[in-house]
Each structure stands twice: as structure tokens, then as C-alpha cells.
């Protein structure tokens, strides 16, 4: 059994092929690459949809390099993009999904390309393509969606794929069904999402893209509303303000870098501003975790820390020291999204789960 996994980002496309070993029943990654995209090449495209042929050809070149033919692949799966809110699960890429992803009906993001690329490649060999746990997974309690201003609703938009994957991994390790656990999962990456997983459902989570929760390496997180209103009337366009919130906010706005290792170097050089920003980020993440802890009513099985920042001790160690009184802490560093996609695809191919229709 071979599975092709595709995770498009704004500046790269991560791709891997997994193969099931018959004797052990386990999956082994037999090929993996992070295909970097030149900025000047990306500027030639007016939209992500226009990048499809370019990225598809690069993936074909990757497969040729490893002598893997499309016809030998059993499962094609891409990272899910901005769609309408859906329950957690694996979804077949159908015409409705293709139309919405291509037209950016629910927003434009590089992840929209995941299902489209998987579909185009799978179609060449007469097979279906799938996505799993897209960023729009919505299991939030109704009460968690009220914002405080009638007409504005809080939106579930988070790192569902990785959060669900590490939560299930933890459940397997402690031999307790995911549906019987209460967990707080903090994905610490370019964006930061902190979710309360209550017996198999993410009952509450911050919107990790549009300005909610802790600041991250590139996102502003929650901001004082009246100051944002002032910013909107300062001569900035809507697009400029959105970029400030989503791409040029957070750590980048203070230190001019999104790379945690650069910040570690600044800390080693005793840069005062770097110390201040890291302390503030840890403070905000801990506060978000603490606010969700209040909802558990003391029935919390574990706090799980994951994402790229979980590798960096300058961030993760002070965070652990701040929240360790709340309960057991488990760390799964990295995003592991390709592995999570492969896990879902394999479960479907083996008949353990069913595919849902979008």
C-alpha cells in the first residue's frame, strides 16, 4: 500500500510517499521532500489556483527522482483548505469542493491547493483523492461562538489536522479512547491555536488565522479593538491591515523575523527586546491554556504541546514552567501533517473509517 501526501504552503510544497510494510503492518516513509518555491517565480502568478500546473509538475519530478509511478499509488491525499465548516473526518474531493477551493469561495490560502493537486494527480490514474481534518473543522460549542457583538461570530479555524493527530497519538499511548479524554492541545507554529478537546470533540479553540488568541511568530492574535479601528482609519487599505494581522504581526512585527532560531540567537546576545517579546508570547500562550483549563472543571487528562516551536527550548521551557501546575504535559514537537494525512488515508484504505461527502 502506497500513499502520496501533499501539504502546500505559501513558499513551499511538502510531499511524501508512505509504504505499508506487510510483515509489521506499519507505514514507512519511503520518500519525502520540502519543495522550495522561488519568490520571483511565485510573483508571476496572480492567485494560488494559477500555481496548480507548476506545483503538480514539481511533485511529478519528485516522484520520478524516487522512481515512483503514479499508477503504483493507492491513496492520494492533500491538506484541506478553506471550506465551509465541517465535522472532523476524511473527505473525498468532489466537484463542489473543487469549485469552492478553485474559486476561493471561503478565503484564499495555500492549503486550498492540497485537495486540488491530489485530485489532479489521482485523476491521471483513474482514482479518487481525499483531504482530512481541514482547517475549518468545526465542533465548537454554540456558547463558544458568541463573540460579544451581535452579528460577529467566533469562527473555528485552527490546526485541526495536527491537533487531532497528536490527540489520537496520546490516546493510543495511554490506551484510553480519544473519545474518553479531556485534553488541551496547543499547536505552536507560524500560527498558534489552542483547543479544548472534550471527549473527542474540539469544544472551544481560538481562530488561529484571523486575529484571535496568542500572538505567534507572524500573526497578531487578539488585539485591542478600538486600536484596530484606529488603524483601519489611518489610511491603510483592507488588504494591508489583513497582512499586518495574518503575516506581519506577532513576533515579526517586533523583531523582524519569523524564525525562532533567529530569536534564540538574539537571546544569546542579550537583546532586551527579544527577551521581552518571548516573555510576552509565553505569557499569552499560557493565558490561553489557562482560560481553557477553567472549562475542564478540574477534569483534565493532559496538556499537549506540538508544532515547530515545541522544538525550541527558549520558548517551550518557560511555557512549561508557567503551566506545569495545571496538569501533566506531553510534547510532540513538529507539525507531522504529512504523517497525519497518511494515517487518515491508510485508515480509510483498510476500512477502519469511512470517507465523508462534502
SERO-4910 file (N, C-alpha, C, O; in steps of 0.05 Angstrom, whole numbers):
BEGIN
 pado doro    nc1    nc2    nc3   cac1   cac2   cac3    cc1    cc2    cc3    oc1    oc2    oc3
  Unk    A     17    -24      0      0      0      0     18     25      0     34     29     18
  Unk    A     13     42    -20     28     67    -22      9     91    -20    -12     91    -32
  Unk    A     18    111     -5      2    135     -1     18    160     -7     40    163      3
  Unk    A      7    177    -24     20    203    -31      7    224    -14    -18    228    -16
  Unk    A     22    239      1     12    261     18     23    288      8     47    290      1
  Unk    A      6    308      8     13    334     -3      5    356     16    -19    358     24
  Unk    A     23    374     23     17    396     41     29    422     30     52    428     35
  Unk    A     13    437     15     23    462      3     24    485     23      5    489     38
  Unk    A     46    500     22     48    525     37     53    548     18     55    544     -6
  Unk    A     54    572     29     57    595     12     84    596     -2     86    606    -25
  Unk    A    105    585     10    132    586     -2    143    559     -8    166    557    -19
  Unk    A    129    538     -2    139    511     -7    116    491     -9     93    497     -2
  Unk    A    122    467    -20    103    445    -20    116    421     -7    137    411    -17
  Unk    A    105    412     15    116    388     28    102    364     17     77    363     15
  Unk    A    117    343     10    106    320     -2    120    295      8    144    296     13
  Unk    A    106    273     10    118    248     19    102    224      9     78    226      4
  Unk    A    116    202      7    103    176      0    108    157     22    131    153     32
  Unk    A     86    144     31     88    124     53     81     97     42     64     94     24
  Unk    A     95     76     52     90     49     43     85     31     67    100     32     87
  Unk    A     64     15     65     58     -3     87     75    -28     85     76    -41     64
  Unk    A     88    -35    107    105    -59    108     87    -83    115     77    -84    138
  Unk    A     84   -102     97     65   -124    102     70   -140    128     51   -146    142
  Unk    A     95   -146    134    101   -163    158     93   -149    184     83   -162    202
  Unk    A     99   -123    186     94   -108    211     67    -94    211     56    -89    233
  Unk    A     57    -88    188     32    -74    186     35    -44    191     16    -29    191
  Unk    A     60    -35    194     66     -7    199     73      8    173     81     -5    153
  Unk    A     69     34    173     75     50    149    103     62    152    111     71    173
  Unk    A    118     61    130    145     72    129    146     93    108    136     89     86
  Unk    A    158    116    114    161    137     95    184    130     76    207    127     86
  Unk    A    179    127     50    200    119     32    210    143     15    230    140      1
  Unk    A    196    165     16    206    189      2    193    214     14    169    214     21
  Unk    A    209    235     17    199    260     28    215    283     18    239    281     14
  Unk    A    202    306     14    216    330      5    200    355     12    175    354     13
  Unk    A    214    376     18    202    402     21    212    418     -4    234    427     -6
  Unk    A    193    421    -23    200    434    -48    197    464    -45    175    474    -43
  Unk    A    220    477    -44    220    506    -41    212    520    -67    220    511    -89
  Unk    A    197    542    -65    188    557    -88    201    584    -88    200    599    -69
  Unk    A    214    591   -110    228    616   -113    208    639   -112    188    638   -125
  Unk    A    214    660    -96    196    683    -93    190    696   -120    167    703   -126
  Unk    A    211    699   -136    207    712   -162    188    696   -180    172    707   -196
  Unk    A    189    669   -178    172    651   -193    143    654   -183    124    654   -199
  Unk    A    139    655   -157    113    658   -146     99    684   -153     75    685   -157
  Unk    A    115    705   -156    104    731   -163     92    731   -191     77    750   -198
  Unk    A     98    712   -208     88    710   -235     58    701   -235     45    704   -255
  Unk    A     49    690   -212     22    680   -211      5    700   -196     13    711   -175
  Unk    A    -19    706   -206    -37    725   -193    -53    712   -171    -64    726   -154
  Unk    A    -55    686   -171    -71    672   -150    -58    644   -145    -42    635   -161
  Unk    A    -66    632   -122    -56    605   -116    -65    585   -137    -51    567   -145
  Unk    A    -90    589   -147   -101    570   -167    -84    569   -192    -81    547   -204
  Unk    A    -72    591   -199    -55    592   -223    -29    576   -219    -16    569   -239
  Unk    A    -22    570   -194      2    555   -189     -1    525   -192     19    510   -191
  Unk    A    -25    515   -196    -30    487   -197    -12    471   -216      2    453   -207
  Unk    A    -11    478   -242      6    463   -260     36    463   -252     50    443   -254
  Unk    A     45    486   -242     73    489   -234     79    470   -211     99    456   -211
  Unk    A     62    470   -191     67    453   -167     63    424   -174     78    407   -164
  Unk    A     44    418   -190     40    390   -198     64    378   -213     72    356   -207
  Unk    A     76    394   -231    100    385   -245    123    380   -226    138    361   -230
  Unk    A    126    397   -206    147    393   -187    144    367   -171    163    354   -165
  Unk    A    119    361   -164    113    336   -150    119    312   -168    129    292   -158
  Unk    A    112    314   -193    118    292   -212    149    288   -214    158    266   -216
  Unk    A    163    310   -215    192    308   -215    203    295   -190    222    279   -191
  Unk    A    191    301   -167    198    288   -142    194    258   -144    211    243   -135
  Unk    A    171    250   -154    164    222   -156    184    207   -176    192    185   -170
  Unk    A    190    221   -197    209    209   -217    237    205   -204    250    186   -209
  Unk    A    244    225   -187    270    223   -174    272    198   -157    293    185   -155
  Unk    A    250    190   -145    249    166   -127    239    142   -142    234    121   -130
  Unk    A    235    144   -169    226    122   -186    200    111   -176    196     87   -174
  Unk    A    181    129   -170    154    122   -161    134    130   -183    132    154   -189
  Unk    A    120    111   -194    100    117   -214     73    123   -202     65    110   -182
  Unk    A     58    141   -213     31    148   -203     13    123   -201     -3    121   -183
  Unk    A     16    105   -220     -1     82   -221      3     63   -197    -14     46   -192
  Unk    A     26     66   -183     32     48   -160     21     60   -134     24     47   -113
  Unk    A     10     84   -135      0     97   -111    -29     89   -106    -46     91   -124
  Unk    A    -35     80    -82    -62     71    -75    -80     94    -65   -104     94    -69
  Unk    A    -67    112    -50    -82    134    -38    -70    161    -43    -46    165    -39
  Unk    A    -86    180    -52    -77    208    -56    -92    226    -37   -116    227    -36
  Unk    A    -77    241    -20    -89    257      0    -74    284      3    -49    284      5
  Unk    A    -89    306      4    -77    332      8    -87    345     33   -108    338     43
  Unk    A    -73    365     42    -82    381     65   -107    397     57   -109    409     35
  Unk    A   -127    396     74   -152    410     69   -149    440     72   -134    450     88
  Unk    A   -164    455     55   -162    484     55   -186    498     68   -200    486     84
  Unk    A   -191    523     59   -213    539     70   -239    531     55   -243    538     32
  Unk    A   -255    516     70   -281    507     60   -302    517     80   -296    532     99
  Unk    A   -327    509     76   -347    515     96   -342    498    121   -329    477    118
  Unk    A   -351    505    144   -346    489    168   -356    461    165   -378    456    155
  Unk    A   -340    441    173   -347    413    171   -338    398    196   -320    407    211
  Unk    A   -351    375    202   -342    358    224   -314    346    217   -307    344    194
  Unk    A   -301    337    238   -275    323    234   -279    298    217   -300    285    219
  Unk    A   -259    291    200   -261    267    185   -246    268    159   -232    288    153
  Unk    A   -248    247    143   -235    245    117   -257    250     95   -278    238     97
  Unk    A   -250    267     76   -270    275     56   -259    269     27   -236    275     21
  Unk    A   -277    258     11   -270    254    -17   -271    281    -31   -290    296    -27
  Unk    A   -252    287    -48   -252    311    -64   -272    308    -86   -269    292   -104
  Unk    A   -294    324    -84   -315    323   -105   -317    349   -120   -302    368   -115
  Unk    A   -336    351   -138   -338    375   -155   -344    400   -139   -334    421   -145
  Unk    A   -361    397   -118   -368    420   -102   -343    431    -88   -338    455    -87
  Unk    A   -327    413    -77   -303    421    -63   -283    434    -83   -271    454    -77
  Unk    A   -280    422   -107   -262    433   -127   -270    462   -134   -253    479   -136
  Unk    A   -296    466   -139   -306    493   -146   -300    513   -124   -292    535   -130
  Unk    A   -305    505    -99   -301    524    -77   -271    530    -72   -264    552    -66
  Unk    A   -254    509    -74   -226    514    -70   -214    530    -93   -197    547    -88
  Unk    A   -222    524   -117   -211    538   -140   -220    568   -140   -204    585   -147
  Unk    A   -245    572   -132   -255    600   -132   -250    615   -106   -259    638   -103
  Unk    A   -236    602    -87   -231    615    -61   -256    626    -48   -257    648    -37
  Unk    A   -278    610    -50   -304    619    -40   -303    626    -11   -317    645     -2
  Unk    A   -288    611      5   -287    616     34   -261    629     43   -255    629     67
  Unk    A   -245    638     24   -220    651     31   -197    639     15   -198    616      6
  Unk    A   -176    654     11   -153    645     -5   -130    638     14   -122    654     31
  Unk    A   -120    614     10    -98    604     27    -84    582     11    -96    568     -5
  Unk    A    -57    579     15    -42    559      1    -53    531      5    -51    514    -13
  Unk    A    -64    526     29    -75    499     34    -98    492     16   -105    468     14
  Unk    A   -111    512      3   -132    506    -16   -122    488    -39   -138    473    -51
  Unk    A    -96    489    -44    -84    473    -66    -81    444    -59    -78    427    -77
  Unk    A    -82    436    -34    -77    409    -26    -96    389    -39    -87    370    -52
  Unk    A   -122    394    -36   -141    376    -48   -141    377    -79   -146    357    -92
  Unk    A   -136    401    -89   -136    404   -119   -113    389   -132   -117    376   -152
  Unk    A    -89    392   -120    -66    377   -131    -70    347   -129    -65    332   -148
  Unk    A    -79    338   -105    -84    309   -102   -105    299   -122   -102    277   -133
  Unk    A   -126    315   -127   -146    307   -146   -135    305   -174   -140    285   -188
  Unk    A   -120    325   -183   -109    324   -210    -90    301   -214    -91    288   -236
  Unk    A    -74    295   -195    -55    272   -198    -70    246   -197    -64    228   -213
  Unk    A    -89    243   -179   -104    218   -177   -121    213   -202   -124    190   -210
  Unk    A   -131    234   -214   -148    232   -238   -132    220   -261   -144    206   -278
  Unk    A   -106    225   -262    -90    215   -284    -89    184   -284    -83    172   -304
  Unk    A    -94    172   -260    -93    143   -259   -120    132   -251   -122    109   -242
  Unk    A   -141    148   -254   -168    139   -250   -176    133   -221   -192    116   -216
  Unk    A   -164    148   -203   -171    144   -175   -182    170   -162   -179    192   -173
  Unk    A   -194    167   -139   -204    190   -124   -182    201   -106   -162    188   -100
  Unk    A   -187    226    -98   -169    240    -79   -184    248    -54   -209    249    -54
  Unk    A   -169    254    -33   -182    260     -7   -167    282      8   -144    289      2
  Unk    A   -182    294     27   -169    311     47   -178    301     74   -196    285     76
  Unk    A   -165    310     95   -172    301    122   -169    324    142   -150    339    141
  Unk    A   -188    326    160   -187    346    181   -177    373    171   -156    382    180
  Unk    A   -192    386    153   -184    412    143   -185    433    165   -195    428    187
  Unk    A   -173    456    159   -171    477    180   -198    488    189   -199    501    209
  Unk    A   -219    481    174   -246    491    181   -262    471    197   -287    475    200
  Unk    A   -250    450    208   -264    432    225   -278    447    247   -266    463    261
  Unk    A   -304    443    250   -320    458    270   -335    440    288   -355    427    280
  Unk    A   -326    438    313   -340    422    333   -345    439    358   -351    429    380
  Unk    A   -343    465    355   -345    484    377   -373    484    389   -393    482    375
  Unk    A   -374    487    416   -400    491    429   -412    517    419   -398    536    413
  Unk    A   -438    518    418   -452    542    410   -445    566    427   -441    588    417
  Unk    A   -442    562    453   -436    584    471   -408    595    465   -403    619    471
  Unk    A   -390    579    454   -363    588    449   -362    606    424   -342    619    419
  Unk    A   -383    606    408   -383    621    383   -393    650    387   -388    667    370
  Unk    A   -407    655    409   -416    682    414   -392    700    420   -375    693    437
  Unk    A   -390    723    406   -366    739    408   -369    762    428   -349    772    439
  Unk    A   -393    771    433   -397    795    449   -408    818    433   -415    839    444
  Unk    A   -411    814    407   -424    834    390   -442    819    370   -432    804    353
  Unk    A   -468    824    373   -487    810    355   -481    815    326   -477    838    318
  Unk    A   -480    794    311   -473    796    282   -445    787    276   -438    782    253
  Unk    A   -427    786    297   -400    776    294   -397    750    310   -401    750    334
  Unk    A   -392    728    296   -390    702    309   -361    692    309   -347    696    289
  Unk    A   -353    681    331   -326    668    331   -326    644    313   -346    629    311
  Unk    A   -304    641    299   -301    621    278   -281    600    285   -260    606    296
  Unk    A   -287    575    279   -268    553    284   -249    551    260   -257    542    238
  Unk    A   -225    560    264   -205    560    242   -178    555    256   -166    573    267
  Unk    A   -169    530    254   -145    522    270   -130    499    258   -138    489    236
  Unk    A   -109    490    270    -92    469    260   -105    441    267    -94    426    282
  Unk    A   -128    437    255   -144    413    262   -129    387    256   -130    369    272
  Unk    A   -115    386    234   -102    361    226    -81    352    246    -82    329    255
  Unk    A    -64    370    254    -43    363    273    -54    360    301    -46    342    316
  Unk    A    -73    378    309    -84    375    336    -98    348    340    -94    335    360
  Unk    A   -114    340    320   -128    315    322   -108    291    322   -112    272    336
  Unk    A    -87    294    306    -68    272    303    -53    267    329    -51    245    338
  Unk    A    -43    289    342    -28    285    367    -46    277    390    -38    262    408
  Unk    A    -71    286    389    -90    278    410    -95    248    408    -97    234    428
  Unk    A    -98    238    383   -103    209    380    -77    193    386    -79    171    397
  Unk    A    -54    204    380    -29    191    387    -27    188    417    -19    166    427
  Unk    A    -33    209    431    -32    208    461    -52    187    471    -45    172    489
  Unk    A    -76    186    459    -96    167    468    -86    138    464    -91    121    482
  Unk    A    -72    133    442    -61    106    438    -40    100    458    -38     77    468
  Unk    A    -23    119    465     -1    115    483    -11    109    511      2     93    526
  Unk    A    -33    122    520    -43    117    547    -65     96    547    -76     89    568
  Unk    A    -71     85    523    -90     63    520   -118     71    530   -132     56    543
  Unk    A   -126     96    524   -153    106    530   -164    117    505   -151    133    491
  Unk    A   -189    111    498   -200    122    473   -200    152    474   -206    165    494
  Unk    A   -194    164    451   -194    193    448   -221    205    458   -222    227    469
  Unk    A   -243    190    452   -269    200    459   -275    199    489   -296    209    498
  Unk    A   -256    189    505   -259    188    534   -240    208    548   -240    208    573
  Unk    A   -226    223    533   -205    241    545   -214    270    544   -229    279    526
  Unk    A   -203    285    563   -205    315    563   -177    325    560   -160    321    578
  Unk    A   -171    339    538   -144    348    532   -144    378    524   -164    388    513
  Unk    A   -122    391    530   -117    418    518    -93    415    500    -71    407    509
  Unk    A    -97    421    474    -75    417    455    -67    445    444    -84    460    435
  Unk    A    -42    451    446    -31    477    437    -13    472    413      9    461    417
  Unk    A    -21    480    389     -4    479    366     11    505    364      0    526    361
  Unk    A     38    503    366     55    526    367     72    527    342     94    515    341
  Unk    A     63    542    322     77    544    297     77    572    287     77    591    303
  Unk    A     77    576    260     75    603    249     50    616    258     49    640    262
  Unk    A     28    600    261      4    608    275      1    591    300     12    569    301
  Unk    A    -14    601    319    -17    587    344    -47    582    350    -62    601    350
  Unk    A    -54    557    353    -82    550    361    -81    533    386    -65    515    389
  Unk    A    -99    539    404   -101    524    429   -130    514    432   -149    530    433
  Unk    A   -134    488    432   -160    476    432   -166    459    456   -149    446    467
  Unk    A   -191    460    464   -201    443    486   -215    419    474   -237    421    463
  Unk    A   -202    396    475   -213    371    464   -228    356    487   -216    344    504
  Unk    A   -255    358    485   -272    346    506   -284    321    495   -303    322    479
  Unk    A   -273    298    503   -284    272    495   -288    270    465   -310    263    456
  Unk    A   -267    275    450   -267    271    421   -276    294    404   -276    292    380
  Unk    A   -284    316    417   -293    340    402   -278    364    412   -272    367    435
  Unk    A   -271    382    393   -257    407    400   -279    427    407   -289    441    390
  Unk    A   -285    429    433   -307    444    443   -302    474    441   -321    490    439
  Unk    A   -277    482    442   -270    511    440   -241    513    430   -224    497    437
  Unk    A   -236    533    413   -210    537    402   -208    566    391   -228    576    382
  Unk    A   -185    578    392   -182    605    381   -179    603    350   -168    584    340
  Unk    A   -188    624    337   -184    627    308   -155    634    303   -147    657    309
  Unk    A   -139    616    292   -110    620    291   -102    636    267    -78    642    264
  Unk    A   -121    644    250   -114    659    226   -123    689    227   -108    706    219
  Unk    A   -147    693    236   -159    719    232   -156    739    256   -169    760    256
  Unk    A   -140    733    275   -136    752    297   -150    744    322   -170    756    329
  Unk    A   -141    723    335   -153    713    359   -132    696    374   -116    683    362
  Unk    A   -133    697    400   -114    681    416    -87    694    419    -84    718    415
  Unk    A    -66    678    425    -39    689    429    -26    699    403    -33    690    381
  Unk    A     -8    718    406      8    726    383     27    702    376     34    687    394
  Unk    A     35    701    351     51    679    342     75    691    327     78    716    326
  Unk    A     93    675    315    115    686    300    107    705    278    123    723    271
  Unk    A     83    702    266     75    720    245     47    732    247     40    748    231
  Unk    A     32    723    267      4    733    270      0    748    295     12    743    316
  Unk    A    -17    768    293    -20    787    315    -36    776    339    -31    784    361
  Unk    A    -54    757    333    -70    747    355    -91    768    363    -97    786    347
  Unk    A   -102    765    387   -122    784    397   -110    811    401    -88    814    411
  Unk    A   -125    832    392   -115    860    394   -136    877    407   -160    870    406
  Unk    A   -129    899    420   -149    919    430   -166    929    407   -155    942    388
  Unk    A   -192    925    408   -209    930    385   -208    959    377   -207    965    353
  Unk    A   -210    978    396   -211   1006    388   -185   1015    375   -186   1033    357
  Unk    A   -163   1003    382   -137   1010    369   -137    999    340   -125   1011    323
  Unk    A   -149    976    336   -152    965    309   -169    983    292   -164    987    269
  Unk    A   -191    993    304   -208   1011    289   -193   1036    281   -196   1046    258
  Unk    A   -176   1047    299   -160   1070    292   -141   1063    269   -137   1079    250
  Unk    A   -130   1039    269   -111   1030    248   -126   1029    221   -115   1037    200
  Unk    A   -151   1019    222   -166   1016    197   -173   1044    184   -177   1046    160
  Unk    A   -174   1065    201   -180   1091    191   -155   1109    188   -157   1133    186
  Unk    A   -132   1096    189   -107   1112    188    -96   1115    159    -74   1126    155
  Unk    A   -111   1105    140   -102   1107    112    -93   1080    101    -87   1078     78
  Unk    A    -93   1060    118    -86   1032    109   -109   1020     94   -132   1025    101
  Unk    A   -103   1005     73   -124    991     59   -132    966     74   -117    957     93
  Unk    A   -154    954     67   -163    929     80   -142    907     76   -136    893     95
  Unk    A   -131    905     52   -110    884     47    -86    889     64    -74    870     74
  Unk    A    -78    914     68    -54    920     84    -59    913    113    -41    902    126
  Unk    A    -82    918    123    -88    912    151    -89    881    155    -79    871    175
  Unk    A   -101    867    136   -102    838    138    -74    826    138    -69    807    153
  Unk    A    -57    837    122    -29    827    121    -15    832    148      0    815    157
  Unk    A    -20    855    160     -9    861    186    -18    840    207     -2    831    223
  Unk    A    -43    833    206    -55    815    226    -46    786    221    -39    772    240
  Unk    A    -45    778    195    -41    750    188    -12    742    182     -4    720    187
  Unk    A      3    761    172     30    754    162     53    770    174     75    760    176
  Unk    A     48    795    181     69    812    190     65    822    219     76    842    228
  Unk    A     49    807    234     44    814    262     61    797    281     82    786    273
  Unk    A     53    796    306     66    780    326     96    785    329    105    808    329
  Unk    A    111    764    331    140    766    335    153    781    313    172    796    318
  Unk    A    144    777    288    156    790    265    154    821    267    173    835    260
  Unk    A    131    830    277    127    859    279    146    873    299    152    896    296
  Unk    A    156    857    318    174    868    338    204    863    331    221    880    336
  Unk    A    209    839    320    237    831    317    246    827    288    269    821    282
  Unk    A    227    831    269    233    829    240    242    802    232    258    799    213
  Unk    A    233    781    245    239    754    237    216    736    246    204    741    267
  Unk    A    211    715    231    191    694    238    205    668    247    191    649    254
  Unk    A    231    669    247    247    645    253    254    644    283    269    662    292
  Unk    A    245    624    297    251    622    326    281    619    331    290    628    352
  Unk    A    295    606    313    324    603    317    338    631    316    357    635    331
  Unk    A    329    648    299    340    676    298    335    689    325    353    703    335
  Unk    A    312    685    337    305    697    362    323    685    384    331    699    403
  Unk    A    328    659    383    346    647    402    374    659    401    387    663    422
  Unk    A    383    665    377    409    679    374    408    707    387    427    715    399
  Unk    A    385    720    384    382    747    396    383    744    427    394    761    441
  Unk    A    370    723    437    370    719    466    399    714    476    407    723    497
  Unk    A    414    698    460    442    692    468    459    717    468    478    719    483
  Unk    A    451    737    451    465    762    450    454    783    470    461    806    470
  Unk    A    436    773    487    423    790    507    409    814    496    410    836    507
  Unk    A    395    810    473    378    831    462    354    835    480    337    817    482
  Unk    A    351    858    491    329    864    511    302    860    498    284    848    510
  Unk    A    298    870    474    272    869    460    265    840    455    241    833    457
  Unk    A    284    822    449    278    794    444    268    781    469    249    765    469
  Unk    A    282    786    491    273    775    517    245    784    523    228    768    533
  Unk    A    239    809    518    212    819    524    191    806    507    169    799    517
  Unk    A    196    802    481    176    791    463    172    761    469    149    752    469
  Unk    A    193    746    475    190    718    481    174    715    507    156    698    509
  Unk    A    180    731    526    165    731    552    135    737    547    118    724    560
  Unk    A    129    756    529    102    763    523     87    740    509     64    734    515
  Unk    A    101    727    490     89    705    476     82    682    495     60    671    494
  Unk    A    101    675    512     97    654    531     73    661    550     57    644    556
  Unk    A     73    686    558     51    696    575     24    693    562      5    683    575
  Unk    A     22    700    537     -3    698    523    -12    669    517    -36    663    520
  Unk    A      7    652    511      1    624    506     -9    611    532    -29    596    532
  Unk    A      5    617    554     -2    606    580    -30    615    588    -46    600    599
  Unk    A    -36    641    582    -62    652    589    -84    638    574   -106    633    584
  Unk    A    -79    632    548    -99    618    531   -103    590    542   -126    581    543
  Unk    A    -82    576    549    -85    549    560   -100    550    587   -117    533    592
  Unk    A    -93    570    603   -106    573    629   -136    579    627   -152    569    643
  Unk    A   -144    594    607   -172    600    603   -188    576    596   -211    572    604
  Unk    A   -176    558    579   -189    533    572   -189    513    596   -208    497    599
  Unk    A   -168    514    612   -167    497    636   -192    502    654   -202    483    666
  Unk    A   -201    527    655   -224    533    671   -249    518    662   -266    512    678
  Unk    A   -250    512    636   -274    498    626   -274    468    633   -294    455    631
  Unk    A   -250    457    640   -248    429    645   -260    421    673   -264    398    678
  Unk    A   -264    441    690   -274    437    717   -257    418    733   -266    403    749
  Unk    A   -230    419    726   -212    402    741   -209    374    729   -192    358    738
  Unk    A   -224    367    708   -223    341    696   -206    342    670   -217    341    648
  Unk    A   -180    346    674   -162    348    651   -142    325    652   -129    320    672
  Unk    A   -140    310    630   -122    287    628    -94    296    621    -74    285    632
  Unk    A    -91    315    603    -64    324    596    -65    350    580    -85    356    568
  Unk    A    -43    364    580    -38    386    562    -17    377    542      4    367    549
  Unk    A    -23    380    516     -5    371    495      6    396    481     -9    413    472
  Unk    A     32    397    478     46    419    464     58    407    438     72    387    439
  Unk    A     52    420    416     61    410    390     67    433    372     65    456    380
  Unk    A     76    428    347     84    449    328    114    454    329    128    443    346
  Unk    A    123    470    310    151    475    306    165    488    330    188    482    336
  Unk    A    150    506    344    162    520    367    168    501    390    183    507    408
  Unk    A    155    478    390    159    458    412    187    447    411    196    434    431
  Unk    A    202    451    389    230    443    388    248    463    403    270    455    411
  Unk    A    239    488    405    256    509    414    254    513    445    233    520    455
  Unk    A    276    507    459    276    507    488    272    536    499    262    539    522
  Unk    A    280    556    484    277    583    494    247    591    496    240    609    511
  Unk    A    230    578    481    201    583    483    188    562    500    171    569    518
  Unk    A    194    536    496    179    515    508    185    512    538    167    506    553
  Unk    A    210    516    546    216    512    574    203    532    593    191    524    613
  Unk    A    204    558    586    189    577    604    159    573    603    145    578    623
  Unk    A    148    563    580    120    557    579    113    534    598     93    536    613
  Unk    A    129    513    598    124    490    615    125    499    644    109    491    661
  Unk    A    145    516    651    148    525    678    124    542    687    117    543    711
  Unk    A    110    555    668     87    572    675     62    556    679     45    563    695
  Unk    A     59    534    664     33    519    664     35    491    678     15    478    679
  Unk    A     58    483    688     61    456    697     43    450    721     38    426    728
  Unk    A     33    470    735     16    466    758    -13    458    749    -29    450    766
  Unk    A    -18    460    723    -45    454    713    -50    425    709    -72    415    708
  Unk    A    -28    410    705    -31    381    700     -8    369    684     12    383    680
  Unk    A    -11    344    676     10    331    660     14    344    633     -6    352    620
  Unk    A     39    346    625     45    358    599     60    338    582     79    326    591
  Unk    A     51    335    557     64    318    538     71    334    513     56    352    505
  Unk    A     95    329    502    104    345    479    108    327    455    122    307    456
  Unk    A     96    336    433    100    323    407    110    345    388     94    357    374
  Unk    A    136    350    387    146    372    371    142    368    342    142    345    332
  Unk    A    140    390    327    137    388    298    107    388    290     90    386    307
  Unk    A    103    390    264     75    392    254     64    364    246     41    359    250
  Unk    A     82    347    235     74    320    229     49    318    212     34    298    214
  Unk    A     44    338    195     19    338    180     19    317    158     -2    305    151
  Unk    A     43    311    146     44    290    125     38    263    138     23    247    126
  Unk    A     49    258    161     44    233    175     14    231    183      2    209    181
  Unk    A      2    253    191    -26    253    198    -44    247    174    -64    233    176
  Unk    A    -37    259    151    -51    254    127    -49    224    119    -69    211    112
  Unk    A    -25    213    121    -21    185    115    -37    167    134    -48    146    125
  Unk    A    -38    174    159    -52    158    179    -82    157    171    -94    135    173
  Unk    A    -94    180    164   -122    180    156   -127    165    131   -147    150    129
  Unk    A   -109    168    111   -113    154     85   -111    124     89   -127    109     78
  Unk    A    -92    115    105    -88     87    110   -112     75    124   -121     53    118
  Unk    A   -123     90    144   -146     81    159   -170     77    140   -186     58    143
  Unk    A   -173     94    120   -195     91    101   -190     67     83   -208     51     78
  Unk    A   -166     65     72   -159     43     54   -163     15     68   -169     -5     55
  Unk    A   -158     15     94   -160    -11    109   -189    -15    119   -194    -35    132
  Unk    A   -207      4    114   -234      1    122   -240      8    151   -262      2    161
  Unk    A   -221     21    164   -226     29    192   -244     53    195   -258     57    215
  Unk    A   -244     71    175   -261     94    174   -274     97    147   -265     84    128
  Unk    A   -296    112    146   -309    117    120   -303    145    110   -298    163    126
  Unk    A   -303    149     85   -300    176     73   -326    191     74   -347    179     69
  Unk    A   -325    216     80   -349    233     81   -351    248     55   -331    252     41
  Unk    A   -375    257     49   -381    272     24   -384    301     31   -399    308     49
  Unk    A   -369    318     18   -371    347     23   -395    359      9   -400    383     11
***
